[in-house]
Amino acid sequence: MSLKRVELGTTTNITTTYAGEFAGEYIAAALLSASTINDGGVTVKPNIAFKEVIKKLDTGALVSDATCDFNANSSVTLTETILQPDEFQVNLQLCKKDFVSDWEAQSMGYGMSQTLPPKFSDFMIAHVAAEVAQKTENTLFKGVTANVGEFDGYEVLLAADNTVVDVAAVGGGVDSANVVAELSKVVDAIPAALYGKEDLFIYVPSSIAKFYVQALGGFAAAGLGANGVNNMGTQWWNNGSLTVNGVKIFVSPGLSNDKMIAAQRSNLFFGTGLLNNMNEVKIIDMQDIDGSQNVRFIMRYSAGAQIGIGQDIVFYA
């Protein structure tokens, strides 16, 4: 009896797996497009495989009267803080059958060769990346590591550091009538050695930024008169930069309402394992694996925040 070898035709499903180098690019789009990070508001530490040590140096009085001898006349204190990103994941499962009647059905092929619509898979990657970016922005400031999908954000870190310069928030919250006075409180609390530094910002939430724009538009408030800046009233601002008493304002949508942070960009850190092997973005067609019509979307990444020298940061809360 002769034996015949039967060769079955190859069914082409999703042939592109978003992993390897491309994973780094998609993770970058998700994490670094978070507003504060993308706009350069913090110092980004990429490629952290596990943890990174941030060294802090403090010296005593350096200058003394001159003598003929060498006399050690100061002290050097080295301390450190740890930036250790936490691991996160996004797991989604879609059924290809749900797209058969969609207007993109023709792009899926017919019968057993159906695949997830290519345009939709691209859309899913972009959509998930945008959602992760928004989540990262919020977590960067008000995240709590005990919450699912979050790491400790700056608000938690600053509240726990007793060297941070604290400024009490006004009772009843910030509004257009008191925003100039409250911002001035933050400026007054900035250590003299930091005032005028190039990378010094007051980080404010969108709510306070809007109140500040309103106040500078007039309403006979804060000594500006009814017509506000340059007598332009509410038309004065066109999405340009904002400053208060010589300090630049950085609008961070992730900050909680009625909270502000004055700090150097170089003193606020965001860490991620952006390009290491722990990060991946994949779309996996399960048809050849378990015979189902499901397609799985997988994203894995790491992210974390840390502050540097607490005494050089003002926290309005």
C-alpha atoms as one frame of an Amber mdcrd trajectory, in Angstrom:
protein
   0.000   0.000   0.000   1.423   3.287  -1.024   1.305   6.292   1.243   0.414
   9.720   0.044   1.537  12.950   1.695  -1.207  15.520   1.715  -0.014  19.137
   1.874  -2.563  21.526   3.293  -2.622  25.094   2.043  -1.203  27.687   4.388
  -3.766  30.035   5.860  -2.415  33.544   6.199  -3.671  35.311   9.263  -2.052
  38.246  11.058   1.566  38.071  10.018   2.825  41.165  11.815   3.765  40.891
  15.473   4.512  44.246  17.057   7.463  43.173  19.177  11.210  43.617  19.267
  12.412  47.041  18.143   8.944  48.144  17.115   7.744  47.392  20.632  10.046
  50.095  21.890   8.579  52.563  19.409   4.985  51.830  20.338   5.752  51.884
  24.047   7.455  55.224  23.508   4.331  56.511  21.802   2.209  55.347  24.726
   4.387  56.536  27.587   6.270  59.539  26.294   3.203  61.120  24.710   1.828
  61.753  28.187   1.463  65.531  28.243   3.965  66.467  30.961   6.546  63.939
  29.749   6.120  64.726  26.054   6.434  68.475  26.639   9.684  68.088  28.543
   8.349  68.791  32.016  10.349  66.083  33.772  13.647  64.244  33.428  13.114
  60.897  31.666  15.278  57.941  32.661  14.839  55.273  29.950  16.182  51.738
  29.737  15.951  50.949  33.444  16.143  47.165  33.555  15.354  46.939  37.286
  16.143  50.047  39.326  18.311  53.143  39.108  20.035  54.938  41.967  19.738
  58.730  41.957  22.636  60.227  43.925  22.077  63.356  46.002  25.058  65.436
  47.140  25.093  68.066  49.863  28.068  70.114  51.040  28.694  72.316  54.023
  30.273  75.778  53.927  32.895  75.673  51.159  34.789  78.959  51.489  37.174
  79.811  54.316  40.028  82.233  54.883  43.223  81.365  53.026  46.237  79.829
  54.794  49.478  78.228  53.658  48.192  74.761  54.540  45.534  72.453  53.215
  42.699  72.298  55.698  39.613  70.271  54.950  37.033  72.870  55.791  33.730
  71.429  54.688  31.685  68.274  54.584  30.278  66.211  51.748  27.141  64.180
  52.339  26.033  61.639  49.756  22.560  60.194  49.908  20.493  58.384  47.345
  16.965  57.644  46.258  15.795  54.716  44.185  13.823  54.904  40.957  12.288
  51.479  40.375   9.641  51.308  37.639   6.693  48.975  38.197   5.497  46.540
  35.548   2.114  46.973  33.860   0.123  45.269  31.134  -2.814  45.761  28.805
  -4.698  42.609  27.722  -7.579  42.844  25.232  -9.379  40.126  23.276 -11.480
  40.774  20.166 -13.569  38.385  18.096 -13.042  38.573  14.331 -16.643  37.508
  13.827 -17.776  40.832  15.240 -16.277  42.590  12.224 -17.787  40.438   9.461
 -20.697  42.820   8.949 -18.550  45.899   9.391 -17.897  48.226   6.507 -14.310
  46.920   6.491 -15.445  43.304   6.032 -14.161  43.177   2.469 -10.620  43.789
   3.667 -10.842  40.683   5.860 -10.983  38.099   3.097 -13.428  35.208   3.032
 -14.002  31.924   4.840 -11.209  30.533   6.966  -8.749  33.175   5.777 -10.457
  36.023   7.621  -8.191  38.219   9.712  -8.593  41.239  11.916  -9.063  44.281
   9.638  -5.566  45.733   9.159  -6.794  49.306   9.540  -8.628  48.395  12.709
  -5.541  46.753  14.194  -3.627  49.954  13.527  -6.466  51.912  15.088  -6.419
  49.684  18.171  -2.707  50.219  18.655  -3.110  53.998  18.363  -6.174  54.003
  20.627  -4.553  51.902  23.355  -1.372  53.972  23.141  -3.413  57.148  23.678
  -5.257  55.620  26.641  -1.988  54.448  28.216  -0.532  57.938  27.710  -3.474
  59.522  29.523  -3.237  56.978  32.318   0.487  57.630  32.621  -0.062  61.401
  32.845  -2.598  60.974  35.658  -0.527  58.390  37.515   2.636  60.489  37.200
   1.114  63.005  39.600  -1.667  61.420  41.616  -0.971  57.712  41.288  -0.946
  55.407  44.323   0.982  52.163  44.031  -1.691  50.304  46.023  -4.163  50.994
  43.201  -4.268  48.583  40.277  -2.286  49.862  37.306  -0.607  52.732  39.170
   2.732  53.683  40.699   3.310  56.315  43.383   3.047  59.705  41.715   4.638
  63.000  42.701   1.798  63.998  45.016   2.311  60.884  47.153   6.101  61.186
  47.049   6.076  64.872  48.024   3.583  64.372  50.842   5.812  61.652  52.320
   9.019  63.746  52.184   9.380  65.960  55.260  12.107  68.049  53.617   9.729
  69.401  50.972   8.646  73.038  51.374   4.911  72.846  52.087   2.441  75.626
  51.305  -1.108  75.289  52.609  -3.836  75.563  49.979  -6.504  78.218  50.379
  -9.739  77.124  51.982 -12.544  76.690  49.500 -10.220  76.106  46.553  -8.496
  78.213  43.911 -10.644  80.371  41.630 -10.197  83.346  39.319 -10.481  85.771
  42.240  -7.642  84.314  44.328  -5.450  82.493  41.813  -2.894  85.314  41.513
  -2.473  85.469  45.282  -2.159  81.671  45.571   0.399  81.452  42.793   2.324
  84.226  44.495   2.412  82.142  47.691   4.158  79.390  45.769   6.664  81.817
  44.251   7.397  83.309  47.691   8.160  79.840  49.051  10.696  78.967  46.333
  14.209  78.863  47.849  16.254  81.901  46.827  18.963  79.696  45.294  16.452
  78.268  42.803  14.743  81.472  41.736  15.754  82.315  38.178  16.953  78.804
  37.276  16.302  77.972  33.639  14.483  74.712  34.329  12.375  75.997  37.229
   8.619  75.679  36.732   5.421  75.932  38.694   3.399  72.884  37.671  -0.328
  73.567  37.768  -3.422  71.553  36.779  -5.600  72.661  33.885  -8.152  74.134
  36.309  -5.686  76.586  37.859  -4.302  77.484  34.441  -7.814  78.394  33.281
  -8.456  80.485  36.390  -5.152  82.307  35.869  -6.001  83.083  32.242  -9.400
  84.359  33.366  -7.850  86.530  36.082  -5.369  88.075  33.664  -8.245  88.784
  31.310  -9.549  91.413  33.662 -12.697  91.359  35.779 -11.166  94.279  37.717
  -9.148  91.682  39.658  -5.547  91.641  40.897  -5.036  95.272  39.902  -5.365
  94.489  36.202  -8.439  96.576  35.572 -11.520  95.562  33.693  -9.718  95.027
  30.386  -6.899  92.831  31.612  -3.538  92.288  29.889  -2.837  94.900  27.213
  -6.492  95.966  27.481  -7.477  92.875  25.455  -9.919  91.407  27.963 -10.693
  87.727  27.519  -9.032  87.772  24.083  -5.553  88.312  25.466  -4.381  84.686
  25.596  -3.772  82.474  22.559  -2.281  79.282  24.011   1.089  80.886  24.599
   3.393  80.515  27.580   2.395  81.663  31.041   4.558  83.083  33.818   3.951
  84.433  37.297   6.375  86.802  39.034   9.202  85.692  36.780   8.603  81.923
  37.086   7.405  79.850  34.145   4.139  77.937  34.485   3.889  74.358  33.232
   0.349  73.067  32.702   0.142  69.400  33.765  -3.338  67.907  33.258  -2.475
  65.008  35.572  -2.140  67.214  38.663  -5.044  67.217  41.110  -7.190  70.340
  41.278  -5.987  72.905  43.828  -2.475  71.451  43.967   0.727  72.971  42.597
   4.392  72.009  42.505   7.360  74.344  42.095  10.479  72.448  41.086  13.289
  72.183  38.619  12.655  69.815  35.766  15.974  68.160  36.624  14.613  67.340
  40.104  11.568  65.368  38.921  12.158  61.943  37.387  10.166  59.507  35.290
  11.648  56.077  34.673  10.775  53.333  32.227  12.359  50.251  30.736  11.566
  51.723  27.328  13.928  49.668  25.208  14.589  46.620  27.303  13.132  43.187
  26.632  10.392  43.547  29.226   8.454  45.879  26.917   6.337  44.416  24.165
   3.333  45.160  22.006   1.781  42.205  20.211  -1.319  41.327  18.241  -1.811
  37.567  18.237  -4.335  35.740  16.056  -5.540  32.762  18.118  -7.017  30.804
  15.170  -3.960  28.633  14.617  -3.432  28.245  18.363  -6.803  27.207  19.747
  -9.108  27.282  16.708 -11.036  30.304  17.963 -11.888  33.486  16.099 -10.244
  35.626  18.750  -7.443  38.112  18.373  -5.489  39.197  21.426  -3.844  42.558
  22.005  -0.971  42.535  24.501   1.073  45.455  25.813   3.634  45.182  28.583
   5.726  48.040  29.901   7.234  49.526  33.038   6.943  53.013  34.513   7.692
  54.852  37.744   8.317  58.290  39.246  10.742  59.706  41.788  11.832  63.083
  43.167  15.374  64.225  43.809  16.123  66.814  46.497  12.975  67.460  48.518
  14.103  70.737  50.054  14.298  72.239  46.567  10.621  71.509  45.832   7.571
  73.511  46.887   4.317  71.586  47.264   1.058  73.522  47.431  -1.600  71.198
  48.781
